[in-house]
């Protein structure tokens, strides 16, 4: 029994030593992250700040891009972790849920729907100019699924890869588009945009954390993964 107890103590000591060595590895190095533009601006900075407060000597590189591009960047080992919207599942990637983002129809004060009190029926989208994101966009992906479900062929007047570009077109009243709330928070508060819901169903982006596997993650990435899961380091 004494030997068993001693073995346990030695095992705990070895584990503690390994953890200290691992922590030493975390304190320096590079953490490569990727996320969609909206999250780079409004969501991820607080998580990155928490990480850098604990590990100020780790260099953080943040890449912005579309969800499909970002997921590919993990497969190509350009990024350790990306936070992006799910499109088509890829078995080569591990993922875990981060948050759900509701997608809204967005119009400007110049649009005739700006002051409407009712939700939008999907059939109404047959008759109005729609401004869409590029085909690689996760927002485009979920909206296209809705259109296909209801057999809608929208009148796509403009297609763009930049949310800022699309916002400017929407501000001019040249059509409606689709955004998650964090990306239009400022414009909504200023009374420039109005978010509207579909009457038929809610539209959501499934935002997830993507990585190859936990075993291959660098010590820096393992810590940041814990922060994304809500465990801020002391």
C-alpha positions, 0 to 999 in steps of 0.5 A: 500500500505504501508503494502504491501511495508513493507511485501515485505521488511520483505520478502527480509530481511528474504530471505537475512537471510536465504541465510546467514545461507545457506552460513554459512553451505557451509563454513564447511562440506564435498563435495563428488564428482566422475568423470572418470579418465581423468576428475579427472586428466585434467578437474575437478581440476580447478573447485575444485580449484575455490570451495576451494578458496572460501570455504577452510574449506570444505573437498573435496573427489573425487572418480574416476571410470567408468561412470556406477559405478559413476552413481550408486554411486549417487543412493547409496548416496556415492557421491553428484555429479558425472561428467560422460559420459551418457550411458543408461538413468536412470530416478532416476537421474537428469542430465545436460549437461557438455561437448561433447568429441569426441572419436578418433581411436588412434594408436602409431608410431609403427602402420602402420596407424601412418602416414596415411593422410586419415580418417579410414573407418569403414570396415577397423576395421574388419581386425585389432587388437582392444584393448577395455576398460571394458564393464562398460566403457562409451567409450566401450558403444559408440564404441560398438553401432557404431560396431553394427550399421555397423555390425562389429565384431572387433578382440578384442585382449585385454580388459582392465579396465585401460586406462594406461594399454591400452596406454602401449599396444597401444605404443607397436604397438599391436593394436589400441584403442579409447580415448578422446583427453584430455586423450592422449594430452601429448602423441600426443604432444610428437609424440607418438600417432596419433588420427584418425577419422572415415570417416563414422561418428564422435563419441562423449561422452555425458559428463553430471553432475549427481545428485539425485535432487537439493532439496536433495543436500547439501549446498556445492554440490549446490555451486559446481553445480553452479561452474560446470555451469560456475558460480564461487563464488566471 
